[in-house]
């Protein structure tokens, strides 16, 4: 990926950075993706938006302003039909503590324990936002529909992966390899939709 224009992915998650690099390489878009570790002076941005897109844009604009480079940020979560689309933007802190995957998963299972099997639909959503230092912005989204099962299966992935079975699958996303999950994931879809935007805007 070296040799192209530099774009900051607003994350310190190495997996996300590698995933976007793979997607851009597959599409032959010559951009160099760097994470926030390359900018230790940039603080984390509070996710105060009311939608995935708002949160992604908040982060992307803040990082573009601080770094002086085009920035991409994403926000994602799980929307459960029986919970009126929640936990949604609160997915990472559903149990009250940000990032406590086990507590979030247990609370969600308890909340839908009485919901019959035919009504346990859910979908993952990811909004990816591109912000330029000039203030220009673009947003792409990806979704993955499926069902919430009654007990966790699989140790891959993170968050709600062990209780989510994508439509057309018998395995949870927690039972899939990273490559299999990338191919269908909401984030993979949002990032892939961003590729032509990057090619048109920056590449």
MOKAMO-V258875 format. One record per pair of residues at least 12 apart in sequence whose C-alpha atoms are under 10 Angstrom apart, sorted by the first residue. I is the first residue (numbers start at 1). J is the second residue. D is the distance in whole Angstrom. If there is no record, write none. Layout:
i->{I/I}
j->{J/J}
d->{D/D}
//
This chain:
i->{1/1/1/1/1/1/1/1/1/1/2/2/2/2/3/3/3/4/4/4/4/4/4/4/5/5/5/5/5/5/5/5/5/6/6/6/6/6/6/6/6/6/6/7/7/7/7/7/7/7/7/7/7/7/7/7/7/7/7/8/8/8/8/8/8/8/8/8/8/8/8/8/8/8/8/8/8/8/8/9/9/9/9/9/9/9/9/9/9/9/9/9/9/9/9/10/10/10/10/10/10/10/10/10/10/10/10/10/10/10/10/10/10/10/10/11/11/11/11/11/11/11/11/11/11/12/12/12/12/12/12/13/13/13/14/14/14/14/15/16/16/16/16/16/17/17/17/17/18/18/18/19/19/19/19/19/19/20/20/20/20/20/20/20/21/21/23/23/23/23/23/23/23/24/24/24/24/24/24/24/26/27/27/27/27/28/28/29/29/29/29/29/29/30/30/30/30/31/31/31/31/33/33/34/35/35/36/36/38/39/39/39/41/41/42/42/42/42/43/43/43/44/44/44/45/45/45/45/45/45/46/46/47/47/47/47/48/49/50/50/50/51/51/51/51/51/51/52/52/52/52/52/52/52/52/52/52/52/52/52/53/53/53/53/53/53/53/53/53/53/53/53/53/54/54/54/54/54/55/55/55/55/55/55/55/55/56/56/56/56/56/56/56/56/56/56/56/56/57/57/57/57/57/57/57/57/57/57/57/57/57/58/58/58/58/59/59/59/59/59/59/59/59/60/60/60/60/60/60/60/60/60/60/61/61/61/61/61/61/61/61/61/61/62/62/63/63/63/64/64/64/64/64/64/65/65/65/65/65/66/67/68/68/68/69/69/69/69/70/70/70/70/70/70/70/70/70/70/70/71/71/71/71/71/71/72/72/72/72/72/72/72/72/72/72/72/73/73/73/73/73/73/73/74/74/74/74/74/74/74/74/74/74/74/75/75/75/75/75/75/75/75/76/76/76/76/76/76/76/76/76/76/76/76/76/76/76/77/77/77/77/77/77/77/77/77/77/77/77/77/77/78/78/78/78/78/78/78/78/78/78/78/78/78/78/78/79/79/79/79/79/79/79/80/80/80/80/80/80/80/80/80/80/80/80/81/81/81/81/81/81/81/82/82/82/82/82/82/82/82/83/83/83/83/83/84/85/85/86/86/87/87/88/88/88/89/90/91/91/91/91/91/92/92/92/92/94/94/95/95/99/99/100/101/101/101/101/102/102/102/103/104/104/105/105/105/105/105/105/105/106/106/106/106/108/108/108/109/109/109/109/109/109/109/110/112/112/112/113/113/113/115/117/117/117/117/118/119/119/120/120/120/120/120/120/121/121/121/121/121/121/121/121/121/122/122/122/122/122/122/122/122/122/123/123/123/123/123/123/123/123/123/123/123/124/124/124/124/124/124/124/124/124/124/124/124/125/125/125/125/125/125/125/125/125/125/126/126/126/126/126/126/126/126/126/126/126/126/127/127/127/127/127/127/127/127/127/127/127/128/128/128/128/128/128/128/128/128/128/128/129/129/129/129/130/130/130/130/132/132/136/137/138/138/138/138/139/139/139/139/140/140/140/140/140/140/140/140/141/141/141/141/141/141/141/141/141/142/142/142/142/142/142/142/142/142/142/143/143/143/143/143/143/143/144/144/144/144/144/144/144/144/144/145/145/145/145/145/145/145/146/146/146/146/146/146/146/146/147/147/147/147/147/147/147/148/148/148/148/148/148/148/148/149/149/149/149/149/150/150/151/151/152/152/152/152/153/153/153/153/153/153/154/154/154/154/154/154/155/155/155/155/155/156/156/156/156/156/156/156/156/157/157/157/157/157/157/157/157/158/158/159/160/160/160/161/161/161/161/161/162/162/162/163/166/166/166/173}
j->{21/22/24/25/28/29/30/31/32/33/30/31/32/33/30/31/32/29/30/31/32/33/202/203/29/30/31/32/33/69/70/202/203/30/31/32/33/34/69/70/71/202/203/31/32/33/34/35/64/67/68/69/70/71/72/130/132/198/202/32/33/34/35/36/37/38/39/60/63/64/67/68/69/70/71/72/73/130/131/33/34/35/36/37/59/60/63/64/70/71/72/73/74/129/130/34/35/36/37/39/42/44/45/56/59/60/61/62/63/64/71/72/73/74/129/34/35/36/37/44/59/63/72/73/74/34/35/36/37/38/44/35/36/37/34/35/36/37/178/35/74/187/188/191/33/34/35/36/33/34/35/178/179/182/187/188/191/33/187/188/191/192/194/195/33/34/182/188/189/191/192/194/195/191/192/194/195/196/198/199/192/192/195/196/199/195/199/195/196/198/199/202/203/198/199/202/203/198/199/202/203/71/72/71/71/72/63/67/67/63/66/67/66/67/62/63/66/67/62/63/66/59/62/63/58/59/60/61/62/63/58/59/59/75/89/90/89/89/88/89/90/75/76/88/89/90/127/74/75/76/77/88/89/90/125/126/127/128/129/141/73/74/75/76/89/126/127/128/129/138/139/140/141/74/75/127/129/139/73/74/75/76/89/127/128/129/72/73/74/75/76/126/127/128/129/130/131/139/71/72/73/74/75/127/128/129/130/131/137/138/139/73/74/129/131/71/72/73/74/75/129/130/131/72/73/74/128/129/130/131/132/133/137/73/129/130/131/132/133/134/135/136/137/131/133/131/132/133/130/131/132/133/134/135/131/132/133/134/135/133/133/132/133/134/131/132/133/134/130/131/132/133/134/135/136/137/198/201/202/129/130/131/132/133/137/128/129/130/131/132/137/138/139/191/194/198/127/128/129/130/131/139/191/126/127/128/129/130/139/140/141/187/190/191/89/125/126/127/128/129/141/187/88/89/90/91/92/124/125/126/127/128/141/142/143/186/187/89/90/91/92/123/124/125/126/127/143/159/160/186/187/90/91/92/122/123/124/125/126/143/144/145/159/160/161/164/91/121/122/123/124/125/145/108/112/119/120/121/122/123/124/145/146/147/148/119/120/121/122/123/147/148/111/112/115/116/119/120/121/122/108/111/112/120/122/122/122/123/108/122/104/108/123/124/125/125/104/104/105/108/159/160/104/105/159/160/107/108/107/108/158/159/159/158/159/160/161/158/159/160/159/159/160/151/152/159/160/161/162/163/151/152/160/163/148/160/163/148/149/150/151/152/160/163/150/148/149/150/149/150/151/150/147/148/149/150/147/147/148/146/147/148/149/150/164/145/146/147/148/149/164/165/166/167/144/145/146/147/148/164/165/166/167/143/144/145/146/147/148/164/165/166/167/186/142/143/144/145/146/160/161/164/166/185/186/187/141/142/143/144/145/185/186/187/189/190/140/141/142/143/144/185/186/187/188/189/190/191/139/140/141/142/143/186/187/189/190/191/194/140/141/142/187/188/189/190/191/192/193/194/141/190/191/194/194/197/198/201/201/202/201/201/194/197/198/201/190/193/194/197/189/190/191/192/193/194/195/197/186/187/188/189/190/191/192/193/194/184/185/186/187/188/189/190/191/192/193/184/185/186/187/188/189/190/165/166/167/184/185/186/187/188/189/164/165/166/167/168/185/186/164/165/166/167/168/169/172/173/163/164/165/166/167/169/172/160/161/162/163/164/165/166/172/162/163/164/165/172/163/164/163/164/164/172/174/175/165/171/172/173/174/175/171/172/173/174/175/176/172/173/174/175/176/172/173/174/175/176/177/178/181/172/173/174/175/176/177/178/181/173/174/174/172/173/174/173/174/175/176/181/174/175/176/175/181/184/185/185}
d->{7/9/8/7/9/9/6/6/5/7/8/7/6/9/7/7/7/8/5/4/5/9/10/8/10/7/5/6/9/9/9/8/7/9/6/5/6/7/7/8/9/9/10/7/6/5/6/9/9/10/10/6/5/6/7/10/10/10/9/8/6/5/6/7/10/9/9/9/8/8/8/10/7/6/5/6/9/10/10/7/6/5/7/10/10/8/9/10/9/6/5/6/9/10/9/9/6/6/9/10/10/9/9/9/7/7/10/9/7/9/7/6/5/8/10/9/6/6/8/9/9/10/9/7/9/10/6/5/6/9/10/8/9/9/10/8/10/10/10/9/10/9/9/10/7/7/7/10/9/10/10/10/9/8/9/8/9/8/10/8/7/8/10/9/6/9/10/8/10/8/7/10/8/9/8/10/7/10/9/9/10/9/7/9/9/10/9/8/9/8/6/10/7/10/9/10/7/9/9/8/7/9/9/10/10/10/9/10/10/9/9/7/9/9/9/7/7/8/9/9/9/8/9/9/7/6/9/10/7/9/8/8/8/9/9/10/10/9/10/7/10/9/10/8/6/10/9/8/5/6/8/8/6/10/8/7/6/9/10/9/10/8/7/9/10/8/5/7/7/10/7/8/8/10/9/9/9/10/9/8/6/9/9/9/10/9/8/5/5/5/9/9/6/6/5/8/10/8/10/8/7/8/9/9/8/5/7/7/8/9/8/8/10/9/9/9/8/6/8/9/8/10/9/5/5/8/9/6/6/5/8/10/9/9/9/8/5/7/8/10/7/9/8/9/9/8/9/9/9/6/6/5/9/8/9/8/6/9/9/9/8/8/6/9/9/7/6/10/7/6/4/6/9/10/10/10/10/10/8/8/6/5/6/8/10/7/5/5/6/9/10/9/9/9/9/10/8/6/5/7/8/10/10/7/5/4/6/9/9/9/9/8/9/9/8/8/6/6/7/9/10/9/8/7/9/8/9/7/5/4/6/9/9/9/9/8/8/6/7/5/7/9/6/6/7/9/10/9/9/9/10/9/6/9/7/6/4/6/9/10/9/10/9/8/10/9/8/9/6/5/6/7/9/9/9/10/7/6/4/7/9/10/10/9/8/8/7/6/5/8/10/10/9/7/7/10/7/7/7/8/9/8/8/10/9/10/8/9/10/9/9/8/10/9/8/9/10/8/9/10/8/9/7/10/8/9/8/8/6/8/10/8/8/7/5/7/10/9/8/9/10/8/8/10/9/7/6/9/9/8/9/9/10/10/10/9/10/8/8/7/8/9/10/8/9/9/10/9/10/7/10/10/9/9/8/9/9/9/9/9/6/5/8/9/10/8/6/4/6/9/9/10/10/9/9/6/5/5/7/8/9/9/10/7/5/4/6/8/9/9/10/8/10/9/8/5/5/7/8/9/10/9/9/8/6/9/7/6/5/7/9/9/6/8/10/9/8/6/5/6/9/9/5/5/9/8/6/9/7/6/4/7/9/9/8/10/6/9/10/5/6/8/8/10/10/6/7/10/9/7/9/9/9/8/8/9/8/10/9/9/10/10/9/8/9/10/9/9/8/9/9/6/8/9/6/6/10/9/8/8/10/7/5/8/10/7/9/10/8/5/6/7/5/4/8/9/8/9/7/4/8/9/7/8/10/7/8/7/6/5/9/10/9/9/9/6/6/10/10/9/7/5/4/5/8/9/9/10/8/6/5/6/7/10/9/9/10/9/6/5/6/9/9/9/5/6/7/9/7/10/6/10/8/8/8/10/10/8/7/9/7/7/9/7/8/5/4/8/10/9/6/7/9/9/8/5/6/7/7/8/10/10/7/5/8/8/8/7/8/9/7/9/10/9/8/5/5/8/9/10/4/7/10/10/10/9/9/9}
//
